Amino acid sequence: MNLAEKVREIPDWPQPGVGFKDITPLLADPKALAYTVDQLSEWGREKKPDLVLGAEARGFILGAAIAKQIGCGFVPARRPGKLPPETISATYALEYGQNALELHPDMIPKGARVLIHDDVLATGGTVEAIAEQLIEKLEGIVVGCCFIIELGFLNGRDRLSKYDLKALIEY
């Protein structure tokens, strides 16, 4: 299946010069959605994770489905202020700004094997922050990182070279 045909590009959003990759058409197509979840789950199952961590917001959409298909738990990494205290936070730079994600520290037990899912691998900053400032800080083990899309021209794969990565579409 050619998943790239199901991704729409929105030019100059959220700011001029950025070509936003909109996965909404892919999610709306039941065959493309099932294929995407199946492909990422099949790859992730080999990593034997205890948990799938999904990054807000679009990492939630497939992260929970991947976890269910693998047979493990799901942990959301949320934007600041969305979870009641106590939380642990990771701050990172985007290609067009800065953001942070939080989670409850007791959701990543020491030694837990965690598969990170986000929709797009761009610069790698989001996943690097999740891996280092959340999972590894809590003594969890990052067993892999999976994405629907990789923006290869932003070299995020290089930044995350110590992790096993999977992306279904590359631009």
C-alpha positions as CSV (number, residue, x, y, z in Angstrom):
1,M,0.0,0.0,0.0
2,N,1.3,3.5,-0.9
3,L,0.7,5.3,2.4
4,A,2.3,8.5,1.0
5,E,-0.8,8.9,-1.2
6,K,-2.9,9.2,1.9
7,V,-0.8,12.1,3.4
8,R,-1.8,15.7,2.5
9,E,0.8,18.5,2.6
10,I,-0.4,21.9,3.9
11,P,2.1,24.5,2.7
12,D,3.2,27.3,5.0
13,W,1.6,25.9,8.1
14,P,2.0,26.5,11.0
15,Q,4.4,29.2,9.7
16,P,5.8,30.2,6.3
17,G,8.2,27.8,4.8
18,V,6.9,24.7,6.7
19,G,5.2,22.0,4.7
20,F,2.9,20.3,7.3
21,K,2.3,16.6,6.7
22,D,-1.4,16.0,7.5
23,I,-2.1,12.3,8.3
24,T,-5.8,12.9,8.7
25,P,-6.7,11.4,5.3
26,L,-4.6,8.3,6.2
27,L,-6.5,8.0,9.5
28,A,-9.9,8.4,7.7
29,D,-9.2,5.5,5.3
30,P,-9.9,2.2,7.2
31,K,-7.6,0.1,5.0
32,A,-4.7,2.6,5.3
33,L,-5.2,3.0,9.1
34,A,-5.3,-0.8,9.6
35,Y,-2.2,-1.3,7.4
36,T,-0.3,1.4,9.3
37,V,-1.2,0.0,12.7
38,D,-0.3,-3.5,11.5
39,Q,3.1,-2.5,10.1
40,L,4.2,-0.5,13.2
41,S,2.8,-3.2,15.6
42,E,4.6,-6.0,13.7
43,W,7.9,-4.1,13.9
44,G,7.3,-3.1,17.5
45,R,6.3,-6.6,18.7
46,E,9.9,-7.8,17.9
47,K,11.2,-5.3,20.4
48,K,9.2,-7.0,23.2
49,P,8.1,-3.7,24.9
50,D,6.3,-3.5,28.2
51,L,4.8,-0.2,27.2
52,V,4.3,2.0,24.2
53,L,4.7,5.7,24.9
54,G,2.8,8.0,22.6
55,A,3.7,11.7,22.3
56,E,0.8,14.2,22.4
57,A,-1.1,14.7,20.4
58,R,-0.9,12.7,17.2
59,G,1.3,10.0,18.8
60,F,-1.8,9.2,20.9
61,I,-3.8,8.3,17.9
62,L,-1.9,5.2,16.9
63,G,0.2,4.7,20.0
64,A,-2.7,3.1,22.0
65,A,-3.7,1.0,19.0
66,I,-0.1,-0.3,18.6
67,A,0.1,-1.1,22.3
68,K,-3.2,-3.0,22.1
69,Q,-2.0,-5.0,19.0
70,I,1.3,-5.8,20.6
71,G,-0.3,-6.8,23.9
72,C,1.4,-4.2,26.2
73,G,0.4,-1.1,28.0
74,F,0.2,2.5,26.7
75,V,1.6,5.7,28.4
76,P,0.7,9.1,27.1
77,A,3.3,11.9,27.2
78,R,1.2,15.0,27.6
79,R,1.6,18.8,27.1
80,P,2.3,20.7,30.4
81,G,-0.7,21.2,32.7
82,K,-2.8,18.3,31.3
83,L,-1.9,15.8,34.0
84,P,-2.4,16.3,37.8
85,P,0.8,16.5,39.8
86,E,3.2,14.8,40.3
87,T,4.8,14.8,36.8
88,I,8.2,14.7,35.2
89,S,8.9,17.0,32.3
90,A,11.0,17.0,29.1
91,T,11.6,20.2,27.2
92,Y,12.7,20.2,23.5
93,A,13.1,22.5,20.5
94,L,10.9,22.1,17.5
95,E,11.9,23.1,14.0
96,Y,9.7,26.1,14.5
97,G,9.6,26.7,18.3
98,Q,9.9,25.0,21.7
99,N,7.6,22.6,23.6
100,A,7.5,20.3,26.6
101,L,5.9,16.9,27.4
102,E,5.1,15.4,30.8
103,L,4.1,12.1,32.3
104,H,3.5,10.6,35.7
105,P,6.8,9.2,36.9
106,D,5.3,6.0,38.2
107,M,4.1,5.0,34.7
108,I,7.7,4.0,33.7
109,P,8.9,1.5,36.2
110,K,12.6,0.9,36.5
111,G,13.7,-1.6,33.8
112,A,10.5,-1.2,31.8
113,R,11.0,-1.8,28.0
114,V,9.5,1.2,26.2
115,L,8.6,1.6,22.5
116,I,8.2,5.3,21.6
117,H,5.7,6.2,19.0
118,D,5.2,9.6,17.3
119,D,3.6,10.4,14.0
120,V,6.6,12.3,12.4
121,L,10.3,12.1,12.9
122,A,11.6,15.6,12.0
123,T,14.7,16.9,13.8
124,G,14.5,14.1,16.4
125,G,14.2,16.6,19.3
126,T,10.9,15.4,20.6
127,V,11.9,11.7,20.7
128,E,15.4,12.5,22.1
129,A,13.8,14.5,24.9
130,I,11.2,11.7,25.6
131,A,14.0,9.1,25.6
132,E,16.6,10.9,27.7
133,Q,14.6,13.2,30.0
134,L,11.7,10.9,30.7
135,I,12.2,7.2,30.0
136,E,16.0,6.9,30.7
137,K,15.8,9.3,33.6
138,L,13.3,7.0,35.2
139,E,15.6,4.0,34.4
140,G,13.4,2.6,31.7
141,I,14.9,1.1,28.5
142,V,14.1,2.5,25.0
143,V,13.7,-0.5,22.8
144,G,12.8,1.4,19.6
145,C,11.1,4.4,18.1
146,C,8.4,4.1,15.4
147,F,6.9,6.8,13.1
148,I,4.4,7.0,10.3
149,I,6.5,9.7,8.5
150,E,10.2,10.5,8.5
151,L,11.4,13.9,7.1
152,G,14.8,12.6,6.1
153,F,16.1,16.1,5.0
154,L,16.0,17.2,8.7
155,N,18.4,14.4,9.8
156,G,16.5,13.3,12.8
157,R,17.7,9.7,12.3
158,D,21.3,10.9,12.9
159,R,20.3,12.6,16.2
160,L,18.6,9.3,17.3
161,S,21.3,7.0,16.0
162,K,21.6,5.1,19.3
163,Y,18.0,3.9,19.0
164,D,16.4,1.4,16.6
165,L,14.0,3.3,14.3
166,K,11.2,2.5,11.9
167,A,9.3,4.9,9.7
168,L,6.7,3.8,7.1
169,I,7.0,6.9,4.8
170,E,10.1,9.0,4.1
171,Y,10.2,12.4,2.5
